Amino acid sequence: MKAVNLFETLRNNTYPGRGIAIGKTPCGKKIRIAYFIMGRSENSRNRIFVEEADGIRTEAFDPSRMVDPSLIIYAPVRVYKDTTIVTNGDQTDTIYECLAKGGTFEDALRTRDFEPDGPNFTPRISAIVKGDFYELSIVKSAEGNPDAVRRYFYDYRQELPGYGHLIHTYESDGNPLPSFEGEPTLWQMEKEPFEEFSDHLWDALNPDNKVSLFTRVIDLESGETRTRIYNRNK
């Protein structure tokens, strides 16, 4: 698979939905994580990311305009011991609780299906990061069939410095929205500071549809982290 430019890939897609990007810096000493949300409806756009002790949660920007919180209010990022969990739904909690009981990433997601939001049947995308090892997953309907589920897992234990992977819920805009297809996209990380990387990623998301962005860099030796949060609603 040929590596793509992350920013150009996102800039050329008006509606990838929600997405996770994880990669190792060119120096090989740090891991960068990004999670973004986009929205077409007023309810989806009425959100912000709020930082918590070990991660972030979504929150209504204007509570008086919130219609249905069931699929849009959740904790996208949580940390269990030395494992960072990133997802596009309440399966974050499923994974956290499973790890706490001695289970695995795969064990947790085998208990979950895609989101019950027909006709889109939005896939559940998830990731865990532990040291320089990370896994990605997508749980989706089988060709849009609500009676069949497919679960895919991708294991990246020895990724080369300067490369990462991107997965998102939708291939592109549409009605119904077409689910992401194929393996996570391989992307190459530019040699730029974390803050510039984060700014460029936010700028690459479609200005009409982007809602929020979370980025984090983890130092592989010290475990030290830095986080940035961007919200369209301020």
C-alpha positions in Angstrom: 0.0 0.0 0.0 1.4 3.4 -1.0 1.5 6.0 1.8 -0.7 9.1 1.3 -0.5 12.6 2.6 -2.9 12.7 5.6 -3.9 16.3 5.1 -4.5 16.1 1.4 -6.5 12.9 1.9 -8.9 14.5 4.4 -9.0 17.8 2.5 -10.3 15.9 -0.6 -13.1 14.2 1.3 -16.0 16.5 2.3 -17.5 14.0 4.7 -15.4 11.1 6.2 -17.5 11.3 9.3 -15.6 10.4 12.4 -12.0 9.4 12.1 -9.0 8.0 14.0 -5.4 8.6 12.8 -2.4 7.1 14.7 1.2 7.3 13.7 4.8 7.2 14.9 6.9 10.3 14.5 9.8 10.3 12.0 12.3 10.2 14.9 10.6 7.1 16.2 10.4 8.4 19.8 6.7 9.5 19.9 3.2 8.4 18.9 0.6 10.9 17.7 -3.1 10.2 18.0 -5.9 12.2 16.4 -9.7 11.8 16.6 -12.1 14.0 14.8 -15.9 14.3 14.5 -17.9 15.9 11.7 -21.6 16.5 11.4 -24.4 17.2 8.9 -27.4 17.6 11.2 -27.9 20.4 13.7 -27.8 17.8 16.5 -24.5 16.4 15.4 -22.9 19.9 15.0 -24.1 21.0 18.4 -21.1 19.4 20.2 -17.8 20.2 21.7 -14.9 18.2 23.1 -14.2 18.7 26.8 -10.9 17.5 28.4 -11.1 15.2 31.4 -8.4 13.8 33.6 -7.6 10.8 31.4 -9.2 11.8 28.1 -12.1 13.7 26.6 -15.9 13.6 26.4 -18.4 15.1 24.0 -20.8 17.7 25.4 -23.7 19.7 24.0 -22.5 23.2 23.1 -26.1 24.5 23.6 -28.0 22.0 25.8 -31.3 23.6 24.8 -30.8 22.5 21.2 -29.9 18.9 22.0 -32.5 16.5 20.5 -31.1 12.9 21.0 -27.9 12.4 23.0 -27.8 8.6 22.5 -25.2 8.3 19.8 -23.4 11.6 20.0 -22.6 12.1 23.7 -19.8 9.7 24.9 -16.2 9.6 25.9 -14.1 9.2 22.8 -10.8 8.9 24.7 -10.0 7.1 28.0 -6.8 5.7 29.5 -6.6 2.4 31.3 -3.2 2.1 33.0 -0.7 2.5 30.1 -3.3 1.9 27.3 -5.0 4.8 25.5 -8.5 3.9 24.1 -10.0 6.0 21.2 -13.4 5.3 19.7 -16.4 6.9 18.0 -18.9 5.8 20.6 -19.7 4.3 23.9 -17.7 1.3 23.1 -14.9 3.3 24.7 -16.4 2.2 28.0 -16.9 -1.4 26.8 -13.2 -1.7 26.0 -12.1 0.0 29.2 -14.2 -2.3 31.3 -13.1 -5.4 29.4 -9.4 -4.5 29.8 -10.0 -3.9 33.6 -11.4 -7.5 33.8 -8.4 -9.0 32.0 -10.0 -9.2 28.6 -8.7 -7.9 25.2 -9.6 -5.2 22.7 -11.0 -8.0 20.5 -13.0 -9.5 23.3 -14.7 -6.2 24.0 -15.7 -5.4 20.4 -17.0 -8.8 19.7 -19.9 -7.8 22.1 -20.7 -4.7 20.0 -22.5 -4.1 16.7 -22.6 -1.1 14.4 -24.7 1.9 15.4 -28.5 1.5 15.2 -29.0 4.5 13.0 -30.4 3.0 9.8 -30.2 3.5 6.9 -26.5 4.6 7.5 -25.7 1.9 10.1 -22.6 3.9 11.1 -19.6 1.7 11.8 -17.9 1.6 15.2 -14.3 2.5 14.7 -11.9 1.9 17.7 -8.3 1.9 18.6 -5.9 1.2 21.5 -2.4 2.5 21.8 0.2 0.9 24.2 3.8 2.0 23.8 4.6 1.9 20.1 2.0 -0.8 19.5 -1.5 0.1 18.3 -4.6 -1.7 17.0 -7.5 -0.4 14.9 -10.9 -2.0 14.4 -14.1 -1.4 12.5 -17.4 -3.0 13.2 -19.8 -2.5 10.4 -22.9 -3.9 8.7 -22.5 -6.4 5.9 -23.1 -4.4 2.7 -25.6 -2.3 4.6 -27.6 -5.3 5.8 -28.9 -4.6 9.4 -29.1 -8.3 10.1 -25.4 -9.0 9.6 -22.3 -7.6 11.2 -18.6 -7.8 10.3 -15.8 -7.1 12.7 -12.3 -6.3 11.4 -9.1 -5.9 13.5 -5.7 -4.5 12.4 -2.6 -5.0 14.5 0.4 -2.7 14.1 3.2 -3.8 16.4 6.3 -2.7 14.6 5.2 0.3 12.5 8.1 2.2 10.8 8.9 5.7 12.1 7.2 8.4 10.1 4.2 6.3 9.2 0.7 5.8 10.5 -2.8 4.6 9.7 -6.2 6.4 9.3 -9.7 4.9 9.6 -13.0 6.7 9.4 -16.7 5.9 9.4 -17.7 6.8 5.9 -16.0 6.6 2.5 -17.5 10.0 1.6 -20.7 12.0 1.7 -23.9 10.3 0.4 -27.4 9.3 1.2 -27.3 6.8 2.8 -23.7 7.3 3.9 -21.4 4.6 2.5 -19.3 2.8 5.1 -15.5 2.9 5.1 -14.1 0.1 2.9 -10.9 -1.8 2.9 -7.9 -1.6 5.2 -6.9 1.5 7.2 -5.2 4.0 5.0 -1.4 4.2 5.3 -0.1 7.8 5.7 3.3 9.4 6.0 4.0 11.9 8.7 5.8 15.1 7.9 8.7 16.4 10.0 6.8 19.1 11.8 6.2 20.0 15.5 3.1 18.5 17.2 1.3 21.9 17.3 1.8 22.5 13.6 0.6 18.9 12.8 -2.5 19.5 14.8 -3.2 22.9 13.2 -2.7 21.4 9.7 -5.1 18.5 10.5 -7.8 20.8 11.7 -7.4 23.0 8.7 -7.6 19.9 6.4 -11.1 19.0 7.6 -14.0 20.3 5.6 -15.0 23.7 7.1 -18.7 23.2 6.6 -18.8 19.8 8.3 -16.0 19.7 10.9 -17.1 19.8 14.5 -14.2 18.9 16.8 -10.6 17.5 16.8 -8.5 15.9 19.5 -4.8 15.3 19.1 -2.3 13.9 21.6 1.4 13.1 21.4 2.9 10.4 23.7 6.6 10.3 24.5 7.5 6.6 24.3 10.3 6.8 26.8 8.8 9.0 29.5 5.1 8.4 28.9 4.6 12.2 28.9 1.7 13.5 26.9 0.6 16.7 25.3 -3.0 17.3 24.1 -4.7 19.8 21.9 -8.5 20.3 21.4 -10.2 22.2 18.6 -13.9 23.0 18.6 -15.9 24.7 15.9 -18.3 26.0 18.5 -16.5 28.2 20.9 
